[in-house]
Amino acid sequence: MRHREDAVREPGPAPPATIVELVAALEDMVERTSRWSETLARFREPTRRLAGPGAAVSLDVACRRAEQSLVELEIALGDARAAGVPG
């Protein structure tokens, strides 16, 4: 439980000041969100089996939201990369 409490208290990275920093931050967010989505997906069946249908539905919703977040972050990353291309 301590690890989770520490993570909540951390202020997180500073907002990016340049397009290079923004792209790097978005790449990191995409990677983290992808891992989180995969973790949630791996827990679907055990949650259904061990905790029942109510918990399984909640995990299904969380998994869908993580997948949707990943798609939106990938779009933002593509837009940021395009904005960094000299025109």
Contacts in CASP RR format, 6 or more apart in sequence:
PFRMAT RR
TARGET T0000
AUTHOR 0000-0000-0000
METHOD contacts of the structure
MODEL  1
MRHREDAVREPGPAPPATIVELVAALEDMVERTSRWSETLARFREPTRRL
AGPGAAVSLDVACRRAEQSLVELEIALGDARAAGVPG
13 25 0 8 1.000
16 22 0 8 1.000
16 24 0 8 1.000
16 25 0 8 1.000
19 80 0 8 1.000
19 83 0 8 1.000
19 84 0 8 1.000
22 80 0 8 1.000
23 77 0 8 1.000
23 80 0 8 1.000
23 81 0 8 1.000
23 84 0 8 1.000
26 73 0 8 1.000
26 76 0 8 1.000
26 77 0 8 1.000
26 80 0 8 1.000
27 77 0 8 1.000
29 73 0 8 1.000
30 70 0 8 1.000
30 73 0 8 1.000
30 74 0 8 1.000
30 77 0 8 1.000
33 66 0 8 1.000
33 69 0 8 1.000
33 70 0 8 1.000
33 73 0 8 1.000
34 70 0 8 1.000
36 66 0 8 1.000
37 63 0 8 1.000
37 66 0 8 1.000
37 67 0 8 1.000
37 69 0 8 1.000
37 70 0 8 1.000
40 59 0 8 1.000
40 62 0 8 1.000
40 63 0 8 1.000
40 66 0 8 1.000
41 63 0 8 1.000
43 59 0 8 1.000
44 56 0 8 1.000
44 59 0 8 1.000
44 60 0 8 1.000
44 63 0 8 1.000
47 55 0 8 1.000
47 56 0 8 1.000
47 59 0 8 1.000
48 55 0 8 1.000
48 56 0 8 1.000
48 59 0 8 1.000
END
